[in-house]
Amino acid sequence: MSGAPTAPRQLYFAYGSNLWLKQMATRCPNSYYVGRAVLPDYRWLINERGFANIVPASGYTVHGLVYELGAGDEARLDRSEGVSKRAYSKDYLPLLLHRAPRALRIPTQSLVEDGGPERVTGALQLQMTSARKHRAYLHSKVLVYISYDYVAPGDPRTEYIDRMNYGIRDAIAMGVPEDFFQTALYPLLTTRPAVHDVTRRQSLRARGAPTLPPPKTRRSRSAGYPRESPPPEYGTYWSCDTAPGWSSLRDRWHGG
């Protein structure tokens, strides 16, 4: 007799505070880390509730991390994201997935317990040759939490800034391009001088909370929302227009 069928697991794309491995391990204790991903034709923002959101925007991209969830973890994440209160809705979108080296595709809790981003950084350096061979490929149905009711730009909540800074630190350690955060997120997380003055940054450093370095000087097409593509050192990248099969997926996605 064969064993019981394996319960289906869902891939989930995190672009906000769930980039923070410790938070993700707490919210979804049975989740697995899968890799990093790029979501085309969306841009990142802070909405009027003070939290991260993404909105459709042709030509833009959002970078994030991908986790694998069981049914129990997905239900817990629904509660954390406020699905029943319409804070966020669940959608399933196609994206470009860069699977992590096999040594890193382990329970999220293990990544946290085994040293977190510092361990990951070391492992990535050891696995860099292998990682470069991992091409991005299209995955057509990845869970993404999106707020369709709250899409107006707003100011980030103070406590959310702290969690995002931890998440950004972890995401960079996992291979998400730092340039994406410098250009797409940093301007939006420093929109309130009362929150991000020198005193606050010194206080965060004293507590050990990570803070972003000053943004790089660059001219962008649109304030805070330039098009982003990962640099070559982060692995082979298929652009939205050249990824095999992307055109047909995008046509179906947009109803074309």
C-alpha positions as CSV (number, residue, x, y, z in Angstrom):
1,M,0.0,0.0,0.0
2,S,1.2,3.5,-0.8
3,G,1.5,6.1,1.9
4,A,-0.9,8.9,2.4
5,P,-0.8,11.6,-0.4
6,T,1.4,14.6,0.3
7,A,-0.7,17.6,1.1
8,P,-0.3,20.3,-1.5
9,R,1.9,23.3,-0.7
10,Q,1.6,26.8,-2.0
11,L,4.4,29.2,-3.1
12,Y,4.1,32.6,-1.5
13,F,5.8,35.8,-2.6
14,A,6.8,38.2,0.2
15,Y,7.6,41.9,-0.6
16,G,6.9,43.6,2.8
17,S,7.8,42.8,6.4
18,N,7.7,39.1,5.7
19,L,11.1,39.5,4.1
20,W,12.2,39.4,7.7
21,L,13.1,35.7,8.3
22,K,12.4,35.7,12.0
23,Q,8.9,37.2,11.5
24,M,8.1,34.7,8.8
25,A,9.3,31.8,10.9
26,T,7.1,33.0,13.7
27,R,4.0,33.5,11.6
28,C,4.5,30.4,9.5
29,P,6.5,27.9,11.6
30,N,6.3,25.2,9.0
31,S,7.3,27.3,6.0
32,Y,10.3,26.6,3.8
33,Y,12.5,29.1,2.1
34,V,12.5,28.6,-1.7
35,G,14.4,31.6,-3.3
36,R,14.1,35.1,-4.5
37,A,11.7,36.3,-7.2
38,V,10.9,39.2,-9.5
39,L,7.3,40.3,-10.1
40,P,7.0,42.2,-13.4
41,D,4.6,45.1,-14.1
42,Y,4.1,46.1,-10.5
43,R,5.6,48.8,-8.3
44,W,6.1,49.0,-4.5
45,L,4.5,51.6,-2.3
46,I,3.4,52.4,1.3
47,N,-0.4,52.8,1.3
48,E,-2.6,55.0,3.4
49,R,-2.7,52.4,6.2
50,G,1.1,52.7,6.6
51,F,2.0,49.3,5.2
52,A,3.6,47.9,2.0
53,N,1.5,47.3,-1.0
54,I,2.0,46.8,-4.7
55,V,0.0,48.2,-7.6
56,P,0.0,47.4,-11.4
57,A,2.5,49.5,-13.3
58,S,3.8,48.5,-16.7
59,G,7.6,48.3,-17.0
60,Y,8.3,48.3,-13.2
61,T,9.3,45.3,-11.1
62,V,9.1,44.3,-7.4
63,H,11.7,42.0,-5.9
64,G,11.0,39.7,-3.0
65,L,11.5,36.3,-1.3
66,V,9.5,33.2,-2.0
67,Y,8.4,30.7,0.7
68,E,6.6,27.4,0.5
69,L,3.5,27.1,2.7
70,G,1.3,24.3,3.9
71,A,-2.4,24.8,4.5
72,G,-1.9,25.6,8.2
73,D,0.7,28.2,7.6
74,E,-1.4,29.7,4.8
75,A,-4.4,30.0,7.1
76,R,-2.2,31.7,9.7
77,L,-0.8,34.1,7.1
78,D,-4.3,35.0,6.1
79,R,-5.0,36.1,9.6
80,S,-1.8,38.0,9.9
81,E,-2.5,39.8,6.6
82,G,-6.0,40.7,7.6
83,V,-7.7,38.9,4.7
84,S,-11.1,38.7,6.5
85,K,-11.0,42.4,7.2
86,R,-10.1,43.2,3.6
87,A,-6.8,44.7,4.6
88,Y,-5.3,42.5,1.9
89,S,-6.7,40.1,-0.7
90,K,-5.2,36.9,-2.0
91,D,-4.1,36.8,-5.6
92,Y,-2.1,34.4,-7.7
93,L,0.3,35.9,-10.2
94,P,3.1,34.8,-12.6
95,L,6.6,35.7,-11.6
96,L,10.3,35.0,-12.3
97,L,11.6,32.6,-9.7
98,H,15.3,32.2,-8.8
99,R,15.4,29.0,-6.7
100,A,18.1,29.1,-4.0
101,P,20.9,26.5,-3.9
102,R,19.6,23.3,-2.5
103,A,21.5,23.9,0.8
104,L,19.4,26.9,1.5
105,R,16.0,25.5,0.6
106,I,15.3,24.5,4.2
107,P,12.7,25.4,6.8
108,T,12.6,29.1,7.5
109,Q,12.8,28.4,11.2
110,S,16.1,26.6,10.6
111,L,17.6,29.6,8.8
112,V,16.7,31.7,11.8
113,E,18.0,29.2,14.4
114,D,21.2,28.5,12.5
115,G,22.4,32.1,12.4
116,G,20.0,33.9,10.2
117,P,21.3,36.3,7.5
118,E,24.9,35.9,8.7
119,R,24.8,32.2,8.1
120,V,23.0,32.7,4.8
121,T,25.6,35.2,3.6
122,G,28.4,32.7,4.2
123,A,26.5,29.9,2.6
124,L,25.8,32.1,-0.4
125,Q,29.5,32.8,-0.8
126,L,30.2,29.1,-0.7
127,Q,27.4,28.4,-3.2
128,M,27.9,31.3,-5.5
129,T,29.2,29.3,-8.5
130,S,26.2,27.0,-8.2
131,A,23.8,29.9,-7.7
132,R,24.9,31.5,-10.9
133,K,23.8,28.4,-12.8
134,H,20.3,28.7,-11.5
135,R,18.3,30.5,-14.2
136,A,15.1,32.3,-13.4
137,Y,12.1,30.5,-14.6
138,L,8.4,31.4,-14.8
139,H,6.0,30.2,-12.2
140,S,2.5,31.0,-13.2
141,K,0.6,30.8,-9.9
142,V,2.3,32.2,-6.8
143,L,0.3,33.6,-3.9
144,V,0.6,37.3,-3.4
145,Y,-1.2,39.4,-0.8
146,I,-2.4,42.7,-2.4
147,S,-4.5,45.5,-1.0
148,Y,-7.0,46.5,-3.6
149,D,-9.0,48.8,-1.2
150,Y,-5.9,50.8,0.0
151,V,-3.9,52.0,-2.9
152,A,-3.2,55.6,-2.1
153,P,0.3,56.6,-1.1
154,G,0.8,57.1,2.6
155,D,3.4,57.4,5.4
156,P,4.9,54.3,7.0
157,R,4.1,53.4,10.6
158,T,7.0,53.7,12.9
159,E,7.0,50.1,14.0
160,Y,6.7,49.0,10.4
161,I,9.8,50.8,9.5
162,D,11.7,48.8,12.0
163,R,10.4,45.5,10.7
164,M,11.0,46.5,7.1
165,N,14.6,47.3,8.0
166,Y,15.1,43.9,9.4
167,G,13.4,42.4,6.3
168,I,15.6,44.4,3.9
169,R,18.7,43.2,5.7
170,D,17.6,39.6,5.4
171,A,16.5,39.9,1.8
172,I,19.9,41.4,0.7
173,A,21.6,38.5,2.5
174,M,19.4,36.1,0.5
175,G,20.5,37.7,-2.8
176,V,17.9,40.4,-3.5
177,P,19.7,43.3,-5.2
178,E,20.4,46.1,-2.7
179,D,19.9,48.6,-5.5
180,F,16.2,47.7,-5.6
181,F,15.8,48.7,-2.0
182,Q,17.9,51.8,-2.3
183,T,15.8,53.2,-5.2
184,A,12.3,51.7,-4.7
185,L,11.9,51.4,-1.0
186,Y,14.3,53.7,0.8
187,P,12.7,57.0,-0.5
188,L,9.3,55.8,0.8
189,L,10.6,54.7,4.2
190,T,12.2,58.1,4.8
191,T,9.2,60.3,3.9
192,R,8.7,61.5,7.5
193,P,11.5,63.6,9.0
194,A,10.0,63.3,12.5
195,V,10.5,59.6,12.3
196,H,13.8,59.4,10.5
197,D,15.8,62.1,12.2
198,V,19.3,61.6,13.4
199,T,18.2,60.9,17.0
200,R,15.9,58.1,15.9
201,R,18.6,56.5,13.7
202,Q,21.0,56.6,16.7
203,S,18.4,55.0,18.9
204,L,17.9,52.2,16.4
205,R,21.6,51.6,16.2
206,A,21.8,51.5,20.0
207,R,19.1,48.8,20.1
208,G,20.9,46.9,17.3
209,A,18.1,47.4,14.8
210,P,19.4,47.7,11.2
211,T,19.0,50.9,9.3
212,L,19.5,51.6,5.7
213,P,22.5,53.6,4.5
214,P,21.8,56.9,2.7
215,P,20.4,56.3,-0.8
216,K,22.7,56.3,-3.7
217,T,22.5,59.5,-5.9
218,R,20.9,58.7,-9.2
219,R,18.4,60.2,-11.5
220,S,15.2,58.1,-12.0
221,R,12.4,58.1,-14.5
222,S,9.9,58.6,-11.7
223,A,10.5,59.6,-8.1
224,G,11.0,56.5,-6.1
225,Y,9.9,54.1,-8.8
226,P,12.7,53.4,-11.3
227,R,12.7,50.2,-13.3
228,E,14.9,47.6,-11.6
229,S,16.8,44.6,-12.8
230,P,19.2,42.5,-10.7
231,P,22.8,42.9,-11.6
232,P,24.7,39.9,-13.2
233,E,26.3,38.8,-9.9
234,Y,22.9,37.8,-8.6
235,G,22.5,35.1,-11.2
236,T,21.1,34.8,-14.7
237,Y,18.0,37.0,-15.2
238,W,15.3,36.7,-17.8
239,S,13.7,40.1,-18.5
240,C,10.0,40.3,-18.8
241,D,10.2,40.5,-22.6
242,T,12.7,37.6,-23.1
243,A,11.8,35.0,-20.5
244,P,10.6,31.9,-22.3
245,G,6.8,31.7,-22.3
246,W,6.4,35.0,-20.6
247,S,4.5,36.7,-23.5
248,S,1.7,34.2,-23.5
249,L,1.4,34.2,-19.8
250,R,1.3,38.0,-19.7
251,D,-1.4,38.1,-22.5
252,R,-3.6,35.7,-20.5
253,W,-2.9,37.7,-17.3
254,H,-3.9,41.0,-18.8
255,G,-6.7,39.5,-20.9
256,G,-5.0,40.2,-24.1
